[in-house]
């Protein structure tokens, strides 16, 4: 390369070295005339009305949804309460009949405790008592253990108190006047007892 070619190459700017500074663009802000401003505000008025209507409808929707959810919860509560009541009715079915039969069972026990000269009669009463007691047990009626137990006011009814005697503990049942019974897990009749104090 000659000196002249070298000089020309140095004078020519290369594409790599040339950097053009970007021109700053000014944002275009159109100048609005009075007629155009009125049209814009008129166009915004229906939009504002629509927003107000939308907010009002949203409030109504929220209120109706809340009412609906509360109604659904109330219906569910009623259904659960009815199911529980039906389960209790089935579980304790025959409670009034069992309550009415207990005095008959008490009378049969008294008849067996009395002295009888006729062994056939006593045997018949014993069989009747056994069958009735077995039938009650089959339907969930069982006797409340009371003799010698600690007094429990939920299953015992104290009709008399006596002083503690000998090796007896306070608040224990020393005598049973009338047997008590459960119907499944419910007290059908509390035991009438004498309690040591």
C-alpha positions in Angstrom: 0.0 0.0 0.0 1.2 3.4 -0.9 1.3 6.4 1.4 -1.6 8.0 -0.4 -3.8 4.9 0.0 -3.0 4.8 3.7 -4.0 8.4 4.1 -7.3 7.9 2.3 -8.1 4.9 4.5 -7.4 6.9 7.5 -9.7 9.7 6.3 -12.6 7.4 5.5 -14.6 6.6 8.7 -15.3 3.0 9.2 -18.7 1.8 10.0 -17.5 0.4 13.3 -16.1 3.7 14.5 -19.0 5.9 13.4 -21.5 6.4 16.1 -24.5 8.5 15.6 -26.1 10.0 18.6 -29.9 9.3 18.6 -32.1 12.2 18.3 -34.4 12.9 21.1 -37.9 12.7 20.1 -40.3 15.0 21.7 -43.6 13.4 22.6 -46.5 14.4 20.4 -49.0 16.3 22.3 -51.8 17.4 20.1 -53.5 20.6 21.0 -57.2 20.0 21.5 -59.7 22.5 20.6 -62.7 23.4 22.7 -65.1 21.2 20.6 -63.0 18.2 21.0 -62.8 18.6 24.9 -66.6 18.8 25.1 -66.9 15.6 23.0 -64.4 13.8 25.4 -66.3 14.7 28.5 -69.5 13.7 26.9 -68.0 10.3 26.0 -66.8 9.9 29.6 -70.2 10.5 31.1 -71.7 7.1 29.8 -68.6 5.3 31.0 -69.0 6.8 34.5 -72.7 5.8 34.5 -71.8 2.3 33.5 -69.2 2.1 36.3 -71.8 3.2 38.8 -74.2 0.7 37.6 -71.6 -2.0 37.7 -70.7 -1.1 41.3 -74.4 -1.2 42.3 -74.9 -4.6 40.6 -71.7 -5.9 42.3 -73.1 -4.9 45.7 -76.5 -6.6 44.9 -74.6 -9.7 43.7 -72.5 -9.8 46.9 -75.6 -9.5 49.1 -77.4 -12.2 47.2 -74.4 -14.5 47.3 -74.0 -13.9 51.1 -77.7 -14.7 51.6 -77.4 -17.8 49.4 -74.4 -19.1 51.4 -76.2 -18.5 54.7 -79.2 -20.3 53.5 -77.1 -23.2 52.4 -75.4 -23.4 55.8 -78.8 -23.2 57.6 -80.2 -26.1 55.4 -77.1 -28.2 56.1 -77.5 -27.5 59.9 -81.2 -28.5 59.8 -80.3 -31.7 57.9 -77.6 -32.6 60.4 -79.9 -31.9 63.4 -82.7 -34.1 61.9 -80.2 -36.9 61.3 -79.1 -36.7 64.9 -82.6 -36.7 66.1 -83.5 -39.7 64.0 -80.5 -41.6 65.2 -81.5 -40.9 68.8 -85.1 -41.9 68.1 -83.9 -45.2 66.7 -81.3 -45.7 69.4 -83.7 -45.1 72.3 -86.8 -46.6 70.6 -89.0 -48.3 73.2 -87.8 -46.2 76.1 -91.3 -45.5 77.4 -92.3 -49.2 77.1 -89.2 -50.2 79.0 -89.9 -47.6 81.7 -93.5 -49.0 82.0 -92.2 -52.6 82.3 -89.7 -51.9 85.1 -92.4 -51.8 87.9 -93.6 -55.2 86.7 -90.0 -56.6 86.9 -89.8 -55.1 90.5 -93.0 -56.9 91.5 -91.8 -60.2 90.1 -88.6 -59.8 92.2 -90.7 -59.1 95.3 -92.8 -62.2 94.5 -89.7 -64.3 94.3 -88.4 -62.9 97.6 -91.6 -63.8 99.4 -91.9 -67.2 100.9 -94.2 -69.5 98.9 -95.5 -72.9 99.7 -96.4 -73.8 96.1 -93.1 -74.6 94.3 -94.8 -74.7 90.9 -96.1 -71.1 91.3 -92.7 -69.9 92.4 -91.0 -71.7 89.5 -93.5 -70.0 87.1 -92.8 -66.6 88.5 -89.1 -67.3 88.2 -89.4 -68.2 84.6 -91.5 -65.1 83.8 -89.0 -63.0 85.6 -86.0 -64.6 83.7 -87.7 -64.2 80.3 -88.7 -60.6 81.0 -85.2 -59.7 82.2 -83.6 -61.4 79.2 -85.9 -59.6 76.8 -85.1 -56.2 78.4 -81.3 -57.0 78.2 -81.7 -57.9 74.5 -83.1 -54.4 73.9 -80.3 -52.6 75.7 -81.8 -52.3 79.2 -79.3 -53.3 81.9 -79.1 -52.9 85.7 -77.2 -50.1 87.4 -74.7 -51.6 89.9 -75.2 -49.7 93.1 -74.5 -51.9 96.2 -71.2 -50.9 97.7 -70.4 -48.4 94.9 -69.5 -44.7 95.4 -72.5 -42.5 95.4 -73.0 -40.9 91.9 -76.0 -38.5 91.7 -76.3 -39.0 88.0 -77.3 -42.7 88.4 -78.3 -42.9 92.1 -81.1 -41.3 93.9 -80.4 -41.0 97.7 -83.6 -41.5 99.7 -81.9 -41.8 103.0 -78.5 -41.3 104.7 -77.0 -43.2 107.6 -73.9 -42.8 109.7 -70.7 -44.5 108.5 -70.5 -47.8 110.3 -67.3 -49.9 110.8 -65.3 -50.3 107.6 -67.7 -48.4 105.4 -66.4 -45.5 103.4 -68.3 -42.1 103.3 -70.5 -41.5 100.3 -71.0 -45.1 99.5 -74.2 -46.9 98.8 -75.0 -49.2 101.7 -78.5 -50.4 100.7 -80.6 -50.4 97.5 -84.3 -49.8 97.9 -85.1 -50.0 94.2 -82.9 -51.1 91.3 -81.9 -48.6 88.6 -81.6 -49.3 84.9 -79.8 -48.0 81.8 -81.2 -48.0 78.4 -78.0 -48.3 76.3 -76.0 -45.3 77.6 -78.9 -43.3 79.0 -80.2 -43.6 82.6 -83.7 -45.1 82.3 -84.4 -45.0 86.0 -81.9 -44.1 88.8 -81.4 -46.5 91.6 -83.0 -45.5 94.9 -80.4 -46.0 97.6 -79.3 -45.4 101.1 -75.9 -43.6 101.4 -73.4 -43.7 104.3 -72.3 -40.2 105.4 
